[in-house]
Amino acid sequence: MSGSMPDTVHVSSLAGSPLLDSVGKRLGRVEDVVVGLGSGEGEAPVIGLTARIAGREMFVPMERIDQLGPFSVTTSTMKLDLAPFERRPGEVLLHKDVLDRRLINVTGARLVTAHEVELVQGEDGIWRVAGIDPSLRPRLWRFLPRRFRGHDTEHRQFIPWADIEPFVGHVPTSRLKLAARRIRHLHPAQIADLVEAASHEEGEEILEAVGDDKELEADVFEELDDEHQVEFLEERSDQEVAAVLGYNPQTAGGMMNPDFISVPIEATVADALARVRASNFGLQQIAIVCVLDDVGKMVDTLSLAELVRADEAQEVSELIDDFNPSVPLEADVPEVARIMSDYNLTAMPVLDAERRPVGIIAVDDVLELLVPEEWRWRAGAGRD
């Protein structure tokens, strides 16, 4: 791209402006600006433009653009061989998806509206999103004829794009994975404030952004007021709610330890023992090894004693039988105690609704809940 170009170009001015060829002949009309949000934290390079040419929406890559002006765009050729625009994952249209929509100001931990989006060209020749103007002044300029439009840069409000996280849940094919976004670096109370100030859809997107960090997600829910807790939990299953807020301590889910050893059914005894040796779990956690089928469901549990006594070349499938005591997440303490007592178990797996193991209950965990607190105190005093 060559030619004299302004330092800043506004998206509202580009949209609807004429698309010209290299000799100034009109080819069509600029519709939008395509940027990529997955290229790096705080980076949003301009990939190209969408334009209406002969009644069809076409994609014009930036390498075909010679001049990106405030009121027109000039291509580098007299004839364009363009393909219809098809949005790819991670691509966002600035006019359609960002302009006049709310975004998150991460630095200020508040929601703002992008009444203008500004582009700048770097020394490397690449155009990028510079930032947004949240004030109402840019909207007033749009009521003027295009040739009279301008922006009062001296009195503008400006938020750098590096401080912005856009909502993209409404963007078709571009619902980005939000786990890496900087919103997770905010305090849980700040994130909760954003959720409460957002629409339901925006709030869901914010919560999705912290969903990979279960501890942070739980902290955010604790900071939400009662009304919003109900709003965002009522659409979730009981298991999803438990995963966010923790399990009732009087259930198997609350007693279990999520760390355990498992092997696929095609593993050998040697493979299973190798996993035991490689772990740093406690003795009760390695007392049993869960054997799983090809979709992760429980087939059986094998005790460490069974594995030690077996031939290491054997496959674990040769050792399994129909004896497979386990409990669901919601099983209460008496039920867990009864099963462990009936079968004389030192450890037992806890399964989810799809019969996948999610944790291990050791006999000590059950005894700790069953033995009255004053009994434990007396036993401790007697030992002293």
KEBAKE-936200 format. One record per residue (C-alpha): x negated, y, z; residue number from 1. Coordinates in steps of 0.2 Angstrom, whole numbers, always signed. Layout:
% residues N
R  east north    up   i
R     X     Y     Z NUM
...
END
This chain:
% residues 384
R  east north    up   i
R    +0    +0    +0   1
R    -7   +17    -5   2
R    -2   +35    -6   3
R    +1   +49    +7   4
R   +13   +43   +20   5
R   +20   +51   +36   6
R   +14   +46   +53   7
R   +31   +41   +59   8
R   +46   +34   +49   9
R   +64   +32   +57  10
R   +74   +17   +54  11
R   +90   +27   +53  12
R   +82   +37   +39  13
R   +76   +22   +29  14
R   +93   +13   +29  15
R  +103   +18   +14  16
R   +88   +27    +6  17
R   +84   +23   -13  18
R   +72   +10   -18  19
R   +61   +16   -32  20
R   +49    +8   -44  21
R   +31   +14   -47  22
R   +37   +27   -59  23
R   +52   +34   -49  24
R   +66   +24   -57  25
R   +79   +18   -45  26
R   +80    +0   -42  27
R   +93    -1   -28  28
R   +96    +4   -10  29
R   +86    +0    +6  30
R   +97   -10   +18  31
R   +86   -14   +33  32
R   +69   -17   +40  33
R   +63   -34   +44  34
R   +51   -37   +59  35
R   +43   -52   +67  36
R   +45   -53   +86  37
R   +35   -69   +88  38
R   +18   -63   +83  39
R   +12   -58  +100  40
R   +17   -49  +116  41
R   +22   -31  +113  42
R   +19   -33   +94  43
R   +33   -31   +81  44
R   +25   -30   +63  45
R   +35   -25   +48  46
R   +37   -40   +37  47
R   +47   -32   +23  48
R   +63   -24   +19  49
R   +80   -30   +13  50
R   +88   -20    -1  51
R  +104   -21   -11  52
R   +99   -23   -30  53
R  +112   -26   -43  54
R  +124   -31   -30  55
R  +113   -44   -21  56
R  +104   -43    -5  57
R   +85   -46    -9  58
R   +69   -47    +1  59
R   +55   -34    -3  60
R   +39   -40    +6  61
R   +28   -26   +12  62
R   +14   -31    +0  63
R   +25   -25   -14  64
R   +28    -8    -6  65
R   +17    +7   -11  66
R   +25   +21    -1  67
R   +37   +20   +14  68
R   +44   +37   +15  69
R   +57   +45   +27  70
R   +70   +46   +13  71
R   +65   +34    +0  72
R   +54   +19    -3  73
R   +42   +16   -18  74
R   +37    -1   -24  75
R   +20    -4   -32  76
R   +27   -11   -48  77
R   +39    -7   -62  78
R   +47   -24   -61  79
R   +51   -34   -45  80
R   +53   -53   -45  81
R   +62   -55   -29  82
R   +71   -69   -20  83
R   +87   -67   -10  84
R   +85   -63    +8  85
R   +85   -78   +20  86
R   +81   -74   +38  87
R   +68   -85   +46  88
R   +66   -89   +65  89
R   +59   -75   +74  90
R   +64   -61   +62  91
R   +75   -47   +67  92
R   +83   -33   +57  93
R   +80   -17   +65  94
R   +95    -7   +59  95
R  +108   -21   +61  96
R  +101   -30   +77  97
R   +92   -16   +87  98
R   +98    +1   +82  99
R  +112    +7   +94 100
R  +111    -9  +104 101
R  +105   -11  +122 102
R   +87   -17  +126 103
R   +77   -20  +142 104
R   +65    -7  +147 105
R   +53   -19  +156 106
R   +42    -5  +164 107
R   +57    +4  +171 108
R   +67   -12  +174 109
R   +83    -5  +167 110
R   +94    -6  +152 111
R   +92    +7  +138 112
R  +101   +10  +121 113
R   +90   +12  +105 114
R   +98   +27   +97 115
R   +83   +27   +86 116
R   +69   +15   +81 117
R   +52   +22   +75 118
R   +39   +14   +64 119
R   +21   +19   +63 120
R    +7   +13   +52 121
R    -9    +8   +60 122
R   -27   +10   +54 123
R   -26    -8   +48 124
R   -13    -2   +36 125
R    +1   -13   +44 126
R   +17    -4   +49 127
R   +24    -9   +66 128
R   +38    -4   +78 129
R   +31   +11   +88 130
R   +46   +12  +100 131
R   +63   +18  +103 132
R   +72   +34  +107 133
R   +86   +31  +120 134
R   +93   +49  +120 135
R  +108   +54  +110 136
R   +99   +67  +100 137
R   +95   +55   +86 138
R  +113   +51   +83 139
R  +117   +69   +80 140
R  +105   +70   +66 141
R  +114   +56   +57 142
R  +129   +67   +54 143
R  +119   +79   +43 144
R  +116   +76   +25 145
R  +101   +65   +22 146
R   +90   +79   +15 147
R   +93   +89   +31 148
R   +89   +76   +43 149
R   +75   +77   +55 150
R   +70   +73   +73 151
R   +65   +85   +87 152
R   +49   +76   +92 153
R   +44   +89  +104 154
R   +60   +86  +115 155
R   +62   +68  +111 156
R   +63   +54  +124 157
R   +52   +39  +118 158
R   +49   +22  +125 159
R   +34   +12  +118 160
R   +39    -5  +110 161
R   +27   -13  +122 162
R   +38    -9  +136 163
R   +54   -15  +127 164
R   +62   -32  +127 165
R   +76   -33  +114 166
R   +92   -44  +116 167
R   +92   -57  +102 168
R  +106   -69  +107 169
R  +117   -61   +93 170
R  +104   -63   +80 171
R  +109   -78   +68 172
R   +95   -91   +67 173
R   +84   -81   +78 174
R   +88   -85   +96 175
R   +70   -84  +102 176
R   +63   -94  +116 177
R   +62   -81  +130 178
R   +51   -90  +142 179
R   +35   -81  +137 180
R   +43   -64  +138 181
R   +38   -51  +151 182
R   +54   -50  +160 183
R   +49   -65  +170 184
R   +35   -53  +178 185
R   +48   -42  +186 186
R   +54   -45  +204 187
R   +69   -56  +206 188
R   +79   -42  +213 189
R   +75   -31  +198 190
R   +80   -45  +186 191
R   +96   -48  +196 192
R  +100   -29  +194 193
R   +98   -31  +175 194
R  +110   -45  +175 195
R  +123   -36  +185 196
R  +121   -21  +173 197
R  +122   -31  +157 198
R  +137   -39  +148 199
R  +140   -57  +151 200
R  +131   -62  +135 201
R  +116   -51  +139 202
R  +116   -58  +157 203
R  +116   -76  +150 204
R  +101   -71  +139 205
R   +91   -64  +154 206
R   +95   -79  +164 207
R   +89   -90  +150 208
R   +73   -80  +149 209
R   +69   -86  +167 210
R   +77  -103  +166 211
R   +60  -112  +163 212
R   +54  -106  +180 213
R   +67  -115  +192 214
R   +60  -106  +207 215
R   +62   -89  +199 216
R   +79   -93  +193 217
R   +85   -98  +210 218
R   +77   -82  +217 219
R   +87   -72  +204 220
R  +103   -81  +208 221
R  +101   -77  +227 222
R   +99   -59  +223 223
R  +115   -58  +213 224
R  +131   -52  +221 225
R  +145   -65  +224 226
R  +155   -59  +209 227
R  +141   -62  +197 228
R  +135   -78  +205 229
R  +152   -85  +202 230
R  +153   -78  +184 231
R  +137   -86  +179 232
R  +139  -103  +188 233
R  +157  -107  +184 234
R  +151  -112  +166 235
R  +138  -124  +172 236
R  +140  -142  +177 237
R  +137  -147  +195 238
R  +120  -154  +191 239
R  +115  -138  +183 240
R  +121  -128  +198 241
R  +111  -140  +209 242
R   +96  -138  +198 243
R   +97  -119  +201 244
R  +102  -117  +219 245
R   +95  -134  +226 246
R  +104  -149  +232 247
R  +113  -151  +248 248
R  +101  -158  +261 249
R  +113  -171  +267 250
R  +113  -179  +250 251
R  +101  -190  +240 252
R   +96  -175  +229 253
R   +92  -165  +245 254
R   +81  -179  +253 255
R   +72  -185  +238 256
R   +54  -181  +232 257
R   +53  -176  +214 258
R   +36  -183  +212 259
R   +35  -202  +207 260
R   +27  -214  +195 261
R   +35  -221  +180 262
R   +30  -232  +165 263
R   +38  -237  +149 264
R   +45  -254  +148 265
R   +31  -259  +135 266
R   +17  -254  +147 267
R    +6  -268  +155 268
R    +3  -271  +173 269
R   -14  -263  +171 270
R    -6  -247  +164 271
R    +5  -246  +179 272
R    -9  -248  +191 273
R   -20  -235  +182 274
R    -6  -222  +184 275
R    -5  -227  +203 276
R   -24  -224  +204 277
R   -24  -208  +195 278
R   -10  -200  +206 279
R   -13  -190  +221 280
R    +4  -195  +229 281
R    +7  -201  +246 282
R    +8  -219  +251 283
R   +27  -220  +251 284
R   +28  -211  +234 285
R   +17  -225  +226 286
R   +26  -239  +235 287
R   +37  -241  +219 288
R   +35  -238  +201 289
R   +50  -235  +190 290
R   +51  -244  +173 291
R   +60  -234  +160 292
R   +67  -238  +143 293
R   +64  -229  +127 294
R   +76  -215  +131 295
R   +70  -213  +149 296
R   +84  -222  +158 297
R   +80  -233  +173 298
R   +77  -252  +169 299
R   +70  -258  +186 300
R   +58  -253  +200 301
R   +42  -263  +204 302
R   +34  -263  +221 303
R   +16  -259  +222 304
R   +14  -277  +230 305
R   +22  -285  +214 306
R   +10  -276  +203 307
R    -6  -280  +213 308
R    -1  -298  +213 309
R    +3  -299  +195 310
R    -9  -303  +180 311
R   -15  -286  +174 312
R   -13  -292  +156 313
R    +6  -295  +158 314
R   +19  -282  +152 315
R   +30  -275  +166 316
R   +45  -281  +156 317
R   +40  -299  +162 318
R   +42  -294  +180 319
R   +59  -285  +180 320
R   +75  -293  +185 321
R   +93  -288  +189 322
R   +89  -282  +206 323
R   +89  -263  +205 324
R   +95  -253  +220 325
R   +96  -235  +217 326
R  +108  -220  +222 327
R  +115  -205  +213 328
R  +110  -187  +217 329
R  +127  -184  +226 330
R  +125  -200  +238 331
R  +127  -195  +256 332
R  +115  -199  +270 333
R  +125  -214  +277 334
R  +126  -222  +260 335
R  +107  -220  +257 336
R  +103  -227  +274 337
R  +115  -242  +271 338
R  +107  -247  +255 339
R   +89  -245  +261 340
R   +94  -255  +276 341
R  +103  -269  +267 342
R   +89  -272  +255 343
R   +75  -268  +267 344
R   +68  -254  +256 345
R   +53  -243  +260 346
R   +57  -232  +244 347
R   +71  -230  +232 348
R   +74  -220  +216 349
R   +87  -207  +214 350
R   +96  -206  +197 351
R  +105  -193  +187 352
R  +122  -195  +178 353
R  +112  -203  +163 354
R  +103  -215  +175 355
R   +87  -206  +173 356
R   +76  -206  +188 357
R   +74  -188  +196 358
R   +65  -192  +212 359
R   +61  -205  +226 360
R   +68  -207  +243 361
R   +56  -214  +256 362
R   +63  -222  +272 363
R   +54  -209  +283 364
R   +65  -196  +274 365
R   +81  -205  +279 366
R   +75  -208  +297 367
R   +71  -190  +299 368
R   +89  -185  +296 369
R   +97  -200  +306 370
R   +86  -198  +322 371
R   +93  -184  +333 372
R   +82  -169  +336 373
R   +82  -171  +355 374
R   +76  -190  +353 375
R   +61  -184  +342 376
R   +57  -171  +355 377
R   +58  -183  +369 378
R   +47  -195  +359 379
R   +34  -182  +356 380
R   +34  -176  +375 381
R   +31  -195  +380 382
R   +16  -196  +369 383
R    +9  -180  +375 384
END
